[in-house]
Amino acid sequence: MDLAEALRSRLAPHADPERARAQQAYLKTTLPMMGLTRPTQGSVFRAFLKEHPPADRAAWEAGARALWAGPERDLKYAAVEWVKGFRGRYLDLQAIPLIEAMIREGAWWDLVDDLAANAVGPIVLAHREAMRPVLDRWIADPDLWIRRTAILAQLKHREATDLEQLFAFCLRQADDRTFWIRKAIGWALRQHARTNPAAIRAFLALHGARFSGLTRREASKHL
C-alpha cells in the first residue's frame, strides 16, 4: 500500500459525505472531499506523520508528491502537512522547487496560504539573503498565487520582518485589482500592524491612496 492509500484508509472511517458536499461548495472545488472535521483531520495527520517518517530527503519529497497526487483534496492538505511536518530536516532552500510547484498547482487560498506562511515563511526567515532573488522573481510572476505567496511569506515574522521588502512588494502590486492580491496586501500589512503599528500607519499615510478600499480596510483593522 502506497503512502496516499495508507492515509486514505486512516481517514475513511471519519468521512462524512454531507459535510464533504458543503466543503466542496464552500471551496468551489471540483476535487472530491472526504468531509472531515479540522480536529479529526489534524489528529490523523499528526499521528500518520509520526508513524511514517521519511528516511531521507528523496523519500520526503516522494512522500509529498504521492500525497499531493491523491484523488481527494484532503490528501493535498496532508501533503502540505507533510512538507511542514519535517521542517527541522528538509524545509530549506532545496525544498523551494517542490513548494513552488505545489503553489502553482494548488492555485487556491486553502492550499497556498498555508504554504506561504508556514513553509515558505520559515525558509525565508532562516535564509533571507538566499531567498531574496526567489521572492523578487515571485513578486513579478504572472501567476497571482505565486505573487500572493511573495506578499504573505513574512506573515509570521513579527519583529524579524524585512519591512523594506514588505512595503516594496505591496507597492509593486498596488495597481493589481485582483481580489486575491488586494486581500493579501491588506492582510500582510494588518498582521505586521500587530507588531509595529506606527510603521504601518506611516506607510498608509504616505501610500494609502494607491491601494484599493479593500486593502486599506484590511490593513487598518488593528490600527
C-alpha positions in Angstrom: 0.0 0.0 0.0 1.5 3.4 -1.0 1.6 6.4 1.3 -1.6 8.1 -0.1 -3.6 4.9 0.1 -2.3 4.2 3.7 -3.5 7.6 4.8 -6.8 7.3 2.9 -7.5 4.1 4.8 -6.9 6.0 8.1 -9.2 8.9 7.1 -12.1 6.9 5.5 -13.8 5.9 8.8 -14.2 9.6 9.6 -15.7 10.6 6.2 -19.0 12.5 6.1 -20.5 12.8 2.6 -22.9 15.6 3.6 -20.1 17.6 5.1 -18.0 16.9 2.1 -20.6 18.4 -0.2 -20.7 21.5 1.9 -16.9 21.8 1.9 -16.7 21.4 -1.8 -19.3 24.2 -2.3 -17.5 26.5 0.1 -14.1 26.0 -1.5 -15.6 26.0 -5.1 -13.6 22.9 -5.9 -14.3 20.1 -8.2 -11.9 17.8 -6.3 -13.7 15.2 -4.1 -13.5 15.7 -0.4 -14.0 13.3 2.5 -15.9 15.7 4.8 -13.5 15.6 7.7 -13.6 18.0 10.6 -10.5 20.0 11.2 -9.7 18.5 14.6 -10.1 14.9 13.2 -8.0 15.7 10.2 -5.3 17.3 12.2 -5.2 14.4 14.7 -4.9 11.8 12.0 -2.3 13.7 10.1 -0.1 14.2 13.1 -0.2 10.5 14.0 0.4 9.5 10.4 3.5 11.7 10.1 4.9 10.3 13.4 4.4 6.7 12.1 5.8 7.3 8.6 9.0 9.4 8.9 10.9 9.7 5.6 14.3 8.0 5.6 15.9 10.8 3.7 15.2 13.9 1.5 14.4 11.8 -1.5 11.8 9.9 0.5 10.4 13.1 2.0 9.9 14.7 -1.5 8.5 11.5 -2.9 6.0 11.3 0.0 4.9 14.9 -0.5 4.3 14.2 -4.2 2.5 11.0 -3.6 0.1 12.6 -1.1 -0.3 15.6 -3.3 -1.3 13.4 -6.3 -4.1 11.7 -4.3 -7.6 12.0 -5.6 -9.2 13.9 -2.7 -8.4 17.4 -1.7 -7.8 16.1 1.8 -4.7 14.4 0.6 -3.4 17.7 -0.7 -3.9 19.1 2.8 -1.9 16.1 4.0 0.9 16.9 1.6 1.1 20.4 3.0 1.3 19.0 6.5 4.0 16.5 5.4 6.1 19.4 3.9 5.7 21.4 7.1 6.0 18.4 9.4 9.6 17.8 8.9 10.8 21.4 8.8 13.8 20.8 11.0 15.2 18.3 8.5 14.0 19.2 5.0 12.3 22.5 5.0 15.2 24.5 3.5 16.3 26.1 0.2 16.3 22.7 -1.5 12.6 22.4 -0.8 11.7 25.6 -2.8 11.1 23.9 -6.2 8.7 21.4 -4.7 6.8 24.1 -2.7 6.7 26.3 -5.8 5.2 23.5 -7.8 2.6 22.9 -5.1 1.6 26.5 -5.1 1.2 26.7 -8.9 -0.8 23.5 -9.0 -2.8 24.2 -5.8 -3.8 27.7 -7.1 -6.4 28.4 -4.3 -6.2 30.1 -0.9 -6.8 27.0 1.3 -3.5 25.4 0.0 -1.5 28.4 -1.0 -1.8 30.5 2.2 -0.7 27.7 4.4 2.3 27.0 2.2 3.2 30.7 2.1 3.1 31.4 5.8 4.2 28.0 7.2 6.5 26.5 4.6 8.0 29.4 2.6 7.9 31.7 5.6 10.3 29.7 7.8 12.7 29.2 4.8 12.8 33.0 4.2 13.4 33.6 7.9 16.3 31.1 8.0 17.8 32.0 4.6 16.7 35.6 4.0 19.5 36.7 1.6 19.4 33.5 -0.4 15.6 33.8 -0.7 15.7 37.4 -1.8 16.2 36.7 -5.5 13.5 34.0 -5.3 11.0 36.4 -3.8 12.0 39.1 -6.3 11.2 36.7 -9.1 7.9 35.6 -7.5 6.5 39.1 -6.9 6.8 39.7 -10.7 5.4 36.3 -11.7 2.3 36.1 -14.0 0.8 33.6 -11.6 -1.2 35.5 -9.0 -0.8 32.7 -6.4 3.0 33.0 -6.7 2.7 36.8 -6.2 0.4 36.3 -3.3 2.9 33.9 -1.7 5.7 36.5 -2.0 3.5 39.0 -0.2 2.4 36.6 2.6 5.8 34.9 3.1 6.6 37.2 6.1 3.2 36.9 7.7 4.6 35.4 10.9 8.0 37.1 11.0 6.9 39.8 13.5 10.0 41.8 14.7 12.2 40.0 12.1 10.1 41.3 9.2 12.0 42.9 6.4 9.9 46.0 6.2 11.6 47.4 3.2 10.9 44.3 1.2 7.3 44.0 2.5 6.5 47.6 1.6 8.2 47.3 -1.8 6.2 44.2 -2.7 3.0 45.9 -1.6 3.7 48.9 -3.8 4.7 46.8 -6.7 1.3 45.1 -6.6 -0.7 48.2 -5.7 -2.2 48.6 -9.1 -3.3 44.9 -9.3 -7.1 44.8 -8.9 -7.3 41.0 -8.4 -9.2 40.3 -5.2 -6.6 37.8 -4.0 -3.7 40.3 -4.4 -5.6 43.2 -2.8 -6.6 41.0 0.1 -3.0 39.7 0.5 -1.6 43.2 0.7 -4.1 44.2 3.3 -3.6 41.0 5.3 0.2 41.3 5.3 0.0 44.9 6.5 -2.7 44.2 9.1 -0.6 41.3 10.5 2.5 43.5 10.9 0.5 46.2 12.5 0.2 43.9 15.5 4.0 44.3 15.9 4.7 47.7 14.5 1.6 49.8 14.2 3.5 53.1 13.8 5.3 51.8 10.6 2.0 50.6 9.1 0.3 54.0 9.9 3.2 55.9 8.3 3.1 53.6 5.2 -0.6 54.1 4.7 -0.4 57.8 5.3 2.2 58.1 2.6 0.9 55.5 0.1 -2.7 54.6 1.1 -4.3 56.4 -1.9 -2.5 53.9 -4.2 -4.4 50.9 -2.7 -8.0 49.7 -3.1 -10.5 50.3 -0.4 -10.4 46.6 0.4 -6.7 46.8 1.0 -6.9 49.9 3.2 -9.7 48.4 5.3 -7.8 45.2 5.9 -4.6 47.0 6.7 -6.2 49.3 9.2 -8.1 46.8 11.3 -5.6 46.8 14.1 -4.7 50.5 14.0 
